[in-house]
Amino acid sequence: MPEVFAGGGGVLSVEVQQVTKSFGGRTVVREVSFFVQPGEVLGLVGPNGAGKTTCIRMLLDIIKPDSGQILIGGQPPGQGVLDRIGYLPEERGLYRGLRVQDTVAYLATLKGLPPRKAAAEARATLGKLGMGPHLSKKVAELSRGMAQLVQFAATLVHQPQLVVLDEPFSALDPVNVRLIKDLVRELRKEGTTFVLSTHQMNQVEELCDRVVMINQGQVALNGRLADIKGRFRGNSVLLAAQPYPENVDGVARWEDRGDHRQYFMNDGADPQRLLAQLLASRARVERFELAMPSLEEVFIQVVRSQAA
């Protein structure tokens, strides 16, 4: 693993090694292993009840694994490491009677910032999230989406090197979703490491370098996003051409997709045959690419196959 620096600077990696956790005799996480390199965004996905939240809580030292090991920055999670982590839980919780700035500043002091610096960082972070005009409002006066932005500010106010986000986009409108995604990309360029857990597969595809899918407490998929999608690629082609070819050898069927068609090849058929026929017919080809499944399609396929 890369060298990890102590103190306020440096980078943080995550390594989960053969971790198992049971509750009441029921194993909810079984021998889970994955790693996150510094400056990487890892998507942690899986169906409800798969064990994702338990993995996150062990990562944050909220609960201990029964066996296995978790290393953050090369060392077991402890207070010195945890102060360098930002966590946005799925179940939000803010002090509704406090002012917005005071709330974020107080939470920053819990991460070790002196009060004066905490207040300054709270103003700056809230400003980045468009909450500058609302610093003096009480949390109870905010809409659900605005309260979500305050919670996000509290996650980032101490400039963590590892950020764990659990369903970060719920309650946000499209403008603020874009704001959060842009901020994640900016921090990633600066070396911040992210673990993103969400059911919104399109957000994972936009933001994540790698994906770990947990199903029934075990790792079902683990790898770079492009590699995973490539493994589940069907034998089909996306084509836009004038005119479209008809009765191509090896093509089982085709479906219209609006501005293009998807040609489904027979097992063992070579898509290059379709391209050769296009070239021979002198058709004007505007698009020709091997179809890749969406992450949502991969997700559904894996869950269904393991439930069978």
Secondary structure, 3 states (H helix, E strand, C coil): CCCCCCCCCCCCCEEEEEEEEEECCEEEEEEEEEEECCCCEEEEECCCCCCHHHHHHHHCCCCCCCEEEEEECCECCCHHHHCCEEEECCCCCCCCCCEHHHHHHHHHHHCCCCHHHHHHHHHHHHHHCCCHHHCCCEHHHCCHHHHHHHHHHHHHCCCCCEEEEECCCCCCCHHHHHHHHHHHHHHHHCCCEEEEECCCHHHHHHHCCEEEEEECCEEEEEEEHHHHHHHCCCCEEEEEEECCCCCCCCEEEEEECCCCEEEEECCCCCHHHHHHHHHHHCCEEEEEEECCCCHHHHHHHHHHHHHC
